Each structure stands twice: as C-alpha cells, then as structure tokens.
C-alpha cells in the first residue's frame, strides 16, 4: 500500500497504518498497544513514531505521524 505524505510518498504496509491509527487513539490510562518488531521498525524508519530504548517507556507518535493520519482523514 502506498501512502502519500505531502509531496513525498512512502510505502507503508496496511499493518503499519493500522498500528499507527491504534496508537493515536486515546488510551485513558491504558498502556500503548504492543507493536510487532517489523511494524515498529517500519514506523520508526518512516519517522512516524519514536521508539525508546528497550524497557524504557512506550512508543510515541511523532508530529509526522499525526500529520500523516490527518492527511489520510482528509481524503
């Protein structure tokens, strides 16, 4: 699946997009969902999430990740 971000296009799998959407949902005290290693790497390489050192916190969405999701909603 090809996803566009601004003038630049990047290839994200459906699994990665689904995971990014789940991470963006309000969790109200619940922990962030666990990500498969390859999905986490794919999102990190795209610049959509920041992945902490193992065992030190949770994955968080970057501004680029939020922008990507907003652009998808506008279509």
N, C-alpha and C positions, 0 to 999 in steps of 0.2 A: 504494500500500500504506500502510495506516495502522498506525503502531506506537505503543503506549502506553508512557508513562514516568511511573510514579507515578499521580497523579490527572490529570496533564496529558497530552494526546495531541498528537503531532506527526506530520506526514506525511513519510515518507522513502521514496525510491524503492528498489526492490529492489537496484539497483546500489550505492546508498549503504550499505545494510545489508551487502551482500556485501563492499564495500571496508572497512567498519569491522571486520567479522569477520576479514578478512585482516590488517589492521593489528594486531589483538590477538594474532595467533599469534606464538609465539616465533620469532625470526629467526636466532639464533645467529651473529651477526657479519655477516649479510647486510643490505643496505640495505632500508629500508622500500619497499614497492611504490609505484610512481608512481600518482598519482591524476589522473584527468581533472579539468579545471578546474571543471566544473559539479558534479561529485561532491564535490570538496574544498570548494567554496563551500557546498553543501548541508549537509555535515557540520559545517563551521565555524559556519554560521548556526544550526544546532541546538545548538551548544555541545559537540559530541562530540569534536572534535579541535581542536588548536591548530596553526595554520599559520604557520610562521616567515616572516620577510621573504624574498623570493625570493633563492635562492642561499645561504641561511644555515641549514643544518640540514635536518632532516626533520620531517614531520608527526608529531605525537604525540597519543595518545588522552588525553582528559581524564577525570577521575573520573566525570563524567556519562556519557561514552561507555562506560566499564566498567560502570557501573550499568545502562545501557540493555541491554547484552549479557547481563548477569546476569539481568535481568528476562525477557528472551527465552528464556533457557535454562530458567527455572523454569516456563514454560508448558507 
